[in-house]
Amino acid sequence: MQNKSSLLLLALSVAVFGVITTEIAIIGLLPKLVSQLHVTPTQVGFLVSIYAIIVAVTGPFITLLLSRFNKKTVLLTILVVFIISNLIYATTDIFKLMLLFRILPALAHAVFFAVALVVAANSVPKEKAAGAAAKVFAGVAIGLVLGVPLSSLIADHLSLSAAFYFGAAACVLAFIGVMVFMPSMPATHKVSYASQVAVLRKGKLWLTISTVTLVFAAMFSGFSYVADYLAKVTHLSNNAISAMLILFGLCGFIGNFVFSSFLQKRVLQTTLAYPLLYTLVFLLVWFLGFSPLAMCVLTVFWGAFHSSGLVVSQTWLMREASEAPEFANSLYMSFSNLGITIGSLTGGWFIARLGTHSVVLSSVFFALLAFISIAVKQRSDAKSNQLCAESVYSEQR
């Protein structure tokens, strides 16, 4: 049983890699797509932005609509959508058709993560839920850092179509894994749409959502420009930058599991410490970013803390909305995408006005705001627990 659970988590991690690669690999293939689709770079860039916008806007609503269906059926159907989409990317030279098949997987993106994270949590004992989420997020860590360079490498050495076939192959492998290792999961106790949406009335949930948004803004205000930083501040060559990004991704993969183990033991302390330690890393990058040797060491910690933000923020949100886990995970996807957008725009603003070296200060700004948000939430929880204890004591008297 334990082996089957581990294989299911592996299949979900591969699926996440395929989904993330489908979303972002296109970034490194833009010049080739301009030629294949016979359109302008701006039009091809729209293929990237429309995906993120749709995920952020529609995710929670579509997740609600599909919450009453069998989870296995939902995951398999979504993977089929991603497989077909990648095959269309590989074979079409019609821009409008490709745009359509960017919209369709984007509509399913948040649902996939919402369901996959719930399935992962349900496949292990409750106390190991954070570890299960970390295994799923391992696919995100690898996809975010390696999805673009791997796809670009395949396109350069084979063909543009081969790069998209690679994404399709990952989704096919995941489809087989989910079909074989995931049991049927019908919605046995159907929760009404109204009761799921009711979690939005909780003031503390919105405080937690703000933390998710701020954590992702901190992560991506710096990471969105990490290659530019390494080139202009650290003065590394293109090959050295590629090596550093691979190191970044590998350390992110490991960091996910390190922080998940901390979360399983002390979730409150780990969540509160995370933005402070992340701030320290950014400040060290600010002071020592000119040194290639120092940046090689700091990249280890930057990568580890960057990817750890995924499991830290998701665990923090789920504690506040455990009664509607799929809907909560879809909120996580929507507001994490909002955080990515805010972070990347703010990082660009810092670079435009203060120079590339300053971009890490935007991450410091958001990380400190995340710490404040977490601290306020913790204080509110402590006060509520105290009032509850006093009420129980009064009743007993």
C-alpha positions in Angstrom: 0.0 0.0 0.0 2.8 2.4 0.9 4.7 1.6 -2.3 1.5 2.3 -4.3 1.1 5.6 -2.5 4.7 6.5 -3.3 4.2 5.7 -7.0 1.1 7.8 -7.1 2.9 10.7 -5.6 5.7 10.2 -8.2 3.1 10.1 -11.0 1.5 13.4 -9.7 5.0 15.0 -9.5 5.6 14.0 -13.2 2.2 15.3 -14.1 2.9 18.6 -12.4 6.2 18.8 -14.3 4.3 18.3 -17.5 1.7 20.9 -16.7 4.3 23.5 -15.6 6.4 22.8 -18.7 3.3 23.2 -20.9 2.7 26.6 -19.3 6.2 28.1 -19.3 8.3 26.2 -21.9 6.9 28.5 -24.6 8.9 31.4 -23.1 12.1 30.0 -24.4 10.6 29.1 -27.7 9.2 32.5 -28.6 11.6 33.3 -31.4 11.0 30.0 -33.2 7.2 30.4 -32.7 7.3 33.8 -34.4 8.7 32.1 -37.5 6.4 29.1 -37.3 3.2 31.0 -36.8 4.1 34.0 -39.0 3.1 36.6 -36.4 4.9 39.3 -34.3 6.8 38.7 -31.1 4.0 40.6 -29.2 1.4 38.3 -30.5 3.4 35.2 -29.4 4.0 36.9 -26.1 0.2 37.0 -25.7 0.2 33.2 -25.7 2.1 33.4 -22.4 0.2 36.2 -20.7 -3.3 34.9 -21.6 -2.5 31.6 -19.9 -1.6 33.3 -16.6 -4.6 35.6 -16.7 -7.1 32.8 -17.2 -5.6 30.7 -14.4 -5.8 33.6 -12.0 -9.4 34.6 -12.9 -11.2 31.4 -13.6 -9.5 28.8 -11.3 -11.7 28.9 -8.2 -15.0 28.9 -10.2 -14.1 26.0 -12.4 -12.8 24.0 -9.4 -16.2 24.5 -7.8 -18.0 23.3 -10.8 -15.9 20.1 -11.0 -15.8 19.4 -7.2 -18.6 16.9 -7.4 -16.9 14.7 -10.0 -14.7 11.7 -9.4 -11.2 13.1 -8.8 -9.5 10.4 -10.8 -11.7 11.1 -13.8 -11.0 14.9 -13.4 -7.2 14.4 -13.3 -7.1 12.0 -16.3 -9.4 14.3 -18.4 -7.2 17.3 -17.6 -4.0 15.3 -18.6 -5.7 14.4 -21.9 -6.3 18.1 -22.5 -2.6 18.9 -21.9 -1.5 16.0 -24.1 -3.7 17.2 -27.0 -2.6 20.8 -26.5 1.1 19.9 -26.7 0.4 17.9 -29.9 -1.4 20.9 -31.4 1.5 23.2 -30.5 3.9 20.7 -32.2 1.9 20.4 -35.5 0.0 23.7 -36.1 1.2 26.9 -37.9 -2.2 28.6 -37.2 -2.0 31.3 -34.5 -5.7 31.2 -33.6 -5.7 27.5 -33.2 -2.6 27.6 -30.9 -4.3 30.4 -28.9 -7.4 28.3 -28.4 -5.2 25.4 -27.1 -3.5 27.8 -24.7 -6.9 28.8 -23.3 -8.2 25.3 -22.8 -5.4 24.0 -20.6 -5.3 27.3 -18.7 -8.9 26.7 -17.7 -7.9 23.3 -16.3 -4.6 24.4 -14.7 -5.9 25.5 -11.3 -8.3 22.6 -11.1 -5.5 20.1 -11.7 -3.4 21.5 -8.9 -6.4 21.8 -6.5 -7.3 18.1 -7.1 -3.7 16.8 -7.2 -2.8 18.4 -3.9 -5.9 16.9 -2.2 -5.2 13.5 -3.7 -1.6 13.7 -2.5 -2.7 14.7 1.1 -5.3 11.9 1.1 -2.8 9.3 0.1 -0.8 9.6 3.3 -1.5 9.9 7.0 -2.6 13.4 8.0 0.6 14.3 9.8 2.5 13.6 6.6 0.4 15.8 4.3 3.1 18.5 4.0 5.6 15.9 2.9 3.1 14.6 0.2 2.6 18.2 -1.0 6.4 18.6 -1.2 6.7 15.6 -3.5 4.0 17.1 -5.8 5.7 20.5 -5.6 9.0 18.9 -6.6 7.6 18.7 -10.1 6.9 22.5 -9.9 10.5 23.2 -8.8 12.0 21.2 -11.6 9.5 22.5 -14.2 10.0 26.1 -13.2 13.8 26.0 -13.5 14.4 23.2 -16.1 11.3 23.3 -18.2 12.4 26.3 -20.3 16.1 25.4 -20.8 15.3 21.7 -21.5 12.6 22.6 -24.1 14.9 25.2 -25.7 17.7 22.6 -25.8 15.5 20.1 -27.5 14.3 22.7 -30.0 17.8 23.8 -30.8 19.2 20.3 -31.3 16.1 18.5 -32.7 13.2 20.7 -33.7 10.5 23.0 -32.3 8.0 20.2 -32.6 10.2 17.8 -30.6 10.2 20.3 -27.7 6.4 20.2 -27.6 6.4 16.4 -28.0 8.6 16.3 -24.9 5.8 18.1 -22.9 3.2 15.7 -24.3 5.4 12.7 -23.4 5.6 13.8 -19.8 1.8 14.2 -19.6 1.4 10.7 -21.2 3.7 9.2 -18.6 1.8 10.9 -15.8 -1.6 9.8 -17.3 -0.4 6.1 -17.2 0.8 6.6 -13.6 -2.4 8.1 -12.4 -4.5 5.5 -14.2 -2.6 2.6 -12.7 -1.8 3.8 -9.2 -4.7 6.2 -8.2 -7.8 4.5 -6.9 -11.2 5.8 -7.9 -12.1 8.8 -5.7 -15.8 9.7 -6.2 -17.2 12.7 -4.3 -18.8 10.6 -1.5 -20.0 13.5 0.6 -20.8 16.2 -1.8 -20.2 19.6 -0.4 -22.5 22.3 -1.7 -21.1 25.1 -3.7 -22.5 27.6 -1.1 -20.7 25.9 1.8 -17.4 25.9 -0.1 -17.7 29.6 -1.1 -18.6 30.3 2.6 -15.0 30.0 3.6 -14.5 33.3 1.9 -16.4 35.0 4.7 -13.6 34.1 7.1 -11.5 37.2 7.7 -8.5 35.1 8.7 -8.6 33.3 5.4 -8.1 36.6 3.5 -5.1 37.3 5.8 -3.7 33.9 4.8 -4.4 34.6 1.1 -2.5 37.9 1.4 0.4 35.9 2.8 0.4 33.5 -0.2 0.3 36.5 -2.6 3.2 38.2 -0.8 5.3 35.1 -0.5 5.0 34.5 -4.3 5.7 38.2 -5.0 8.9 37.9 -2.9 9.8 34.7 -4.8 9.3 36.1 -8.3 10.3 39.7 -8.0 13.9 38.5 -7.8 13.7 35.2 -9.6 12.1 36.7 -12.7 15.3 38.6 -13.3 17.9 36.1 -11.9 19.6 35.5 -15.2 19.9 39.3 -15.8 21.3 39.7 -12.3 23.9 37.0 -12.8 24.9 38.6 -16.1 25.0 42.3 -15.2 25.9 42.2 -11.5 27.9 39.0 -11.0 29.3 39.2 -14.6 28.9 35.5 -15.4 29.0 34.0 -18.9 26.0 32.4 -20.5 27.3 28.9 -19.7 27.9 29.8 -16.1 24.5 31.3 -15.8 22.9 28.1 -17.2 24.9 26.1 -14.6 23.8 28.4 -11.8 20.2 28.0 -12.8 20.5 24.2 -12.8 22.1 24.4 -9.3 19.2 26.7 -8.3 16.6 24.1 -9.5 18.4 21.2 -7.8 18.6 23.0 -4.5 15.0 24.1 -4.8 14.1 20.4 -5.3 15.9 19.5 -2.0 14.7 22.6 -0.1 11.1 21.5 -0.7 11.6 18.3 1.3 13.7 20.0 4.0 11.0 22.6 4.7 8.2 20.0 4.5 9.9 18.0 7.3 10.1 21.2 9.4 6.4 21.9 8.7 5.4 18.4 9.8 7.1 19.1 13.2 6.5 22.8 13.8 4.3 24.4 11.3 3.8 27.7 13.0 7.5 28.3 13.8 8.6 27.2 10.4 6.1 29.5 8.6 7.0 32.5 10.7 10.8 31.9 10.3 10.6 31.4 6.5 10.2 35.0 5.3 12.8 36.2 7.8 15.4 33.7 6.6 14.5 34.4 3.0 15.0 38.1 3.7 18.5 37.3 5.1 19.4 35.4 1.9 18.3 38.4 -0.3 20.3 40.8 1.8 23.4 38.7 1.4 22.8 38.5 -2.3 22.5 42.4 -2.3 25.8 42.7 -0.4 27.8 39.9 -2.1 26.2 39.7 -5.5 29.3 41.0 -7.2 31.3 38.0 -6.2 30.9 34.8 -8.4 32.1 32.6 -5.6 29.7 34.1 -3.1 26.9 33.9 -5.5 27.6 30.2 -6.2 27.1 29.6 -2.4 24.1 31.9 -2.1 22.4 30.3 -5.1 22.2 27.1 -3.0 20.2 28.9 -0.4 18.3 31.1 -2.8 17.1 28.1 -4.7 16.2 26.2 -1.6 14.1 29.0 -0.1 12.5 29.9 -3.5 10.9 26.5 -4.0 10.2 26.0 -0.3 7.8 29.0 -0.6 5.4 26.7 -2.5 4.9 24.1 0.3 5.1 26.7 3.1 2.4 29.0 1.7 0.2 26.1 0.6 0.3 24.4 4.0 -0.4 27.8 5.7 -3.5 28.3 3.5 -4.8 24.8 4.0 -4.8 25.2 7.8 -7.4 27.9 7.4 -9.7 26.3 4.8 -9.5 22.6 5.5 -13.3 22.2 5.2 -13.1 23.0 1.4 -9.6 21.7 0.4 -10.1 21.7 -3.4 -11.6 25.2 -3.5 -8.8 26.4 -1.1 -6.1 25.0 -3.4 -7.7 26.7 -6.4 -7.6 30.0 -4.4 -3.9 29.2 -3.8 -3.3 28.8 -7.5 -5.1 32.1 -8.4 -3.5 34.2 -5.8 0.0 32.7 -6.3 -0.4 33.7 -9.9 -1.4 37.2 -8.8 1.7 37.3 -6.6 3.9 36.2 -9.5 2.5 39.1 -11.6 2.8 41.7 -8.9 6.4 40.5 -8.1 7.6 40.5 -11.6 6.1 43.9 -12.3 7.6 45.3 -9.1 11.0 43.8 -9.9 10.9 45.4 -13.3 10.0 48.7 -11.7 13.0 48.5 -9.3 15.4 47.7 -12.2 14.1 50.5 -14.4 14.5 53.1 -11.7 17.3 51.8 -9.5 19.2 49.4 -11.6 19.5 45.6 -11.8 21.4 45.3 -8.5 18.4 46.7 -6.7 16.0 44.0 -7.8 16.6 41.8 -4.7 15.4 44.7 -2.6 12.0 44.3 -4.0 12.0 40.7 -2.8 13.1 41.9 0.7 10.2 44.3 0.7 7.6 41.6 -0.1 9.2 39.0 2.3 9.0 41.4 5.2 5.3 42.2 4.4 4.7 38.4 4.3 6.3 38.1 7.8 4.0 40.9 9.1 1.0 39.1 7.6 1.9 35.8 9.2 2.6 37.4 12.6 -0.7 39.2 12.6 -2.5 36.0 11.7 -0.7 34.1 14.5 -1.5 36.8 17.0 -5.2 36.7 16.0 -5.2 32.9 16.3 -3.6 33.1 19.8 -6.2 35.6 20.9 -9.1 33.5 19.6 -7.7 30.4 21.4 -7.4 32.4 24.6 -11.0 33.6 24.4 -12.2 30.1 23.6 -10.3 28.7 26.6 -11.7 31.4 28.9 -15.2 30.6 27.6 -14.8 26.9 28.3 -13.4 27.7 31.8 -16.4 29.9 32.6 -18.9 27.2 31.5 -17.2 24.6 33.7 -17.5 26.9 36.7 
